[in-house]
């Protein structure tokens, strides 16, 4: 059985859904893929649950229920106050680790860079680290162990679809459409004369 340590940044709706899926599908992953995901850290804005050996499913389930009712991870039974995500990577990271970012903040960037620099894999649905400085993007994707997708185009996986077309040597002639409802709203407001 291959054991894969996971560090998860984010305990909002997406983070909780991911954790719930991981807990619910643990038996499937073990039977079908011979993989056991061990969550070594789960973090929100100012708190975390951390255990290098892997957090117990019961502790994670209790924390999920607490988060759903508005309680911060630091205030849960197994949680502690911690806002330094680099320290989390330092403590909970280990060979073969995957750092998952399901936040909507740039606060994860230094921790993601540290993780990739140590040879850990990274996965994100957070567009912020990918849409700012080119040097940040390059630092994250340098080792090809960093995967990303964003829910643009009403949750259409545009990035991976485009990369798949490029890998298949298909020529992309043009792309048309409203790829972001947020950008559509901003542009509509700009057209009415509102300042950016």
N, C-alpha and C positions, 0 to 999 in steps of 0.2 A: 504494500500500500504506500503510495507516494503521499507525503504530508506537505502541504503548501501553506506556509504562514501568510496571513492576510492582515494588513493594517488598513482600516477604513476611516477616512476623514469624511465626516458628514453624518448627521443623525436627524436630518429633516425627513420629508416624505420619501425622497428617493433613497436615502441612506437606510431608513427603516425598512422600506420595501426590499432592498437588496439583502439586508440582514435576515429578514423573514424568509426570503427565497433560499438563502444559504442554509438556514436551519432546517427548513422544510425538505430540501432536496439532498441533505447529507447522505441518506441511505442510498439514493439513486447514484450519486457521484461515487460512493464507495463500491457499489455493486457493478455499475456499468463501466466506470472509468478507472477504478482502483485509485481514487484520489480522495484524500481527506483534507478539506480546508480547515485550518486551525486559525481562528481569529485571535491574533495576539494583541490587537488594540482596536478600540472603537472610540472615536473622538467626536465631540461637538465643539462649539465655540470656546468653551473654557473648562472643559472637563473630559475625562477619559476613563475607560476601563482598560487595564493593561495587565497582561500575564504572558510572559515569554513562552510558557508551555502551552498556552492556548486557553482562552476563556471557556468556562463550562457553559454548555447550552442553556442550562437553567438560569444562570446569572445573566446571560444575554437576553433570554426571554423576559425575565423580570425587568431588565433595563428597557427593553422594547416597550413593555406595558407602561413603564414610568414615563418614557419619552412621549408616548402617545397621549398621556394625560398632562403633558406640559412640564414635567420635571426634568431638570438638567441632569446630564450624566454625572456631574460632580456630586449631585445630591442623592444619587442612588446608593444602594447598599454596598456595591462593589466599586463605585466610582471614586475619583479623586479630582481635585482642582488641578488643571493642567492646560495651559494655552500655548505652550511651546511645542509645535508639531515636529520640529527637528529633534527635540529631546525624545519625543515618542518614537520616531524612526530609530534613534540611537539606542533606545532601550528595547523596543519590541522587534526591531529588524534583525534578520538572520538570513543565512544562505537560503536562496530560493524564495525569498519573500516577494509578495506583490503588494504594492501600495495603491489603494483605490481612493480616488478623489471624487466624491459625489456632492461637493459643496458648490457654492456660487461666490467664491471669494479669491482674491489674489494672495491671501495669507498662507495658502498651501504651497506656493511656489518654492520657497527655500527648502522645505521638507521634501518635496518631489525631486528637486535637484540633488539633494543629499542622497536620497534613495537611489536614484539612477546612477549617481557617481559611485555608489557602493556596489553596483551591479544588480540591484533589485529590479524587478519589473515594475512598471507603473501603468495604471489604467485610469482614464478620466472621462467624465461626462461634463466636466467643468470647462466651459469655453474660455474663461478668463486667462489661464496660463498660456493658451494657444493664440490669443488674439491681441496680445500686447507686443512687447519687444521681441524682435526676431532672434536676438541672442538668447532669450529665455526659451523660446521654442526650440532652437538648435541645441541648447544644453539638455533639453528633455528627450529629444528624439535621436540624439547622437548614437546611442548604442542599439537602436532598433528593438529595444525591450520596453518601449512605451507605446501604448495603444490609446486611441482616443476616438470618440464619436460624440456628436452633439445632436440635440433634438431640434434641428432646424427644419424648415419646411413642414411644420406640423408633425414632428417626430419621424420624418423620413430620414433614414440613415444616409445622408447625402455624401459625407466624407468617404466612407468605406465603399459606397456604390461607385463614386467617381474613381477612387483608387483601383477598384476592380476592373472598371472599363479601361483604365490606362494599362494595367497589367495584362489585359487581354489584347492589347494593341488596337483597341477601338479608338477611332478619332472622334473627339468631342468637338462638334462644329459650333454649337451654341447651347446656352442654357437660358431658359426663359421661365419666369414665374416669380411669385412672391416667396422668397426663401426665408423670410423672417417676418412674422406678424409685428414684432416690436419695431423693426426697421420700417415696415409699411406705415405704421402709426406715426413714427418720427417724420418720415418724408411727407406724409399727408399734412402734418402740422406745419412743416417748413413751407409747403406750398401755400398755406393760408397766410403766410407772412410772419409766423411766430419765429423768434430767434432760436438758434440751435442751443 
